[in-house]
Amino acid sequence: MIDALNTILPVFIYILLIALLVVGIILGIKLIITIDKVNDVVDDITDKVNSLNGLFRMVNGVTDRFNAITSKLTDTVVSLISKIGNSRRKDDDDYE
């Protein structure tokens, strides 16, 4: 009985190890294929984002110009309001 186990168990373990090795190789190949597909998708997304960079630069330039114009307009309006307020203070000081 023990002699039979001594001969059968190593053969059984070798068969299981061979099956595990085959499964590992198959999973490795599938993993490589999946990684290649993911790389293709990432490259495609990168190309599409790079094609939109010009549009983003244009929008950024327009918003910068709009911001500069609005800032100048706001400064002008604030200075006019402060001049009007200062002239009213001078008129009020004249009556005192």
C-alpha positions in Angstrom: 0.0 0.0 0.0 2.7 2.5 1.0 4.8 1.5 -2.1 1.8 2.1 -4.3 1.3 5.6 -2.7 5.0 6.3 -3.1 4.7 5.7 -6.9 1.3 7.1 -7.5 1.5 10.4 -5.5 4.5 11.8 -7.3 3.0 11.0 -10.7 -0.3 12.7 -9.6 1.6 15.7 -8.3 3.5 16.0 -11.6 0.3 15.8 -13.6 -1.2 18.6 -11.4 1.9 20.7 -11.8 1.9 20.3 -15.6 -1.8 21.3 -15.6 -1.0 24.3 -13.5 1.9 25.3 -15.8 -0.4 25.0 -18.9 -3.1 27.1 -17.2 -0.5 29.7 -16.2 0.9 29.9 -19.8 -2.7 30.3 -21.2 -3.5 33.1 -18.7 -0.2 34.8 -19.4 -0.9 34.8 -23.2 -4.4 36.1 -22.6 -3.0 38.8 -20.3 -0.5 39.9 -23.0 -3.3 40.1 -25.6 -5.4 42.2 -23.1 -2.5 44.5 -22.4 -2.0 45.0 -26.2 -5.7 45.9 -26.6 -5.5 48.4 -23.7 -2.4 50.0 -25.2 -4.2 50.4 -28.5 -7.1 52.1 -26.7 -4.8 54.4 -24.7 -2.9 55.3 -27.9 -6.2 56.1 -29.7 -7.4 58.2 -26.7 -4.0 60.1 -26.7 -4.3 60.8 -30.4 -7.9 62.2 -30.0 -6.8 64.3 -27.0 -3.9 65.7 -28.9 -6.1 66.6 -31.8 -8.3 68.6 -29.4 -5.3 70.5 -27.9 -5.6 73.2 -30.7 -9.2 73.8 -29.8 -8.4 74.0 -26.1 -5.6 76.5 -26.8 -8.0 78.6 -28.9 -10.6 78.5 -26.1 -8.0 79.4 -23.6 -6.8 82.4 -25.7 -10.4 83.6 -26.1 -11.1 83.4 -22.4 -7.8 85.2 -21.6 -8.7 88.0 -24.0 -12.3 88.2 -22.6 -10.9 88.3 -19.0 -8.5 91.1 -20.0 -11.3 93.1 -21.6 -13.6 92.5 -18.6 -10.9 93.5 -16.2 -10.3 96.8 -18.0 -14.0 97.5 -18.3 -14.4 96.8 -14.6 -11.5 99.0 -13.7 -12.9 101.8 -15.8 -16.3 101.6 -14.2 -14.9 101.5 -10.7 -12.7 104.5 -11.4 -15.7 106.5 -12.8 -17.8 105.6 -9.8 -15.0 106.6 -7.4 -14.6 109.9 -9.3 -18.3 110.6 -9.0 -18.1 109.7 -5.3 -15.1 111.9 -4.7 -16.7 114.9 -6.5 -19.8 114.5 -4.3 -17.6 114.5 -1.2 -15.9 117.8 -2.4 -19.3 119.3 -2.9 -20.4 118.2 0.6 -17.2 119.6 2.1 -17.8 123.0 0.4 -21.1 123.4 2.3 -19.7 122.7 5.7 
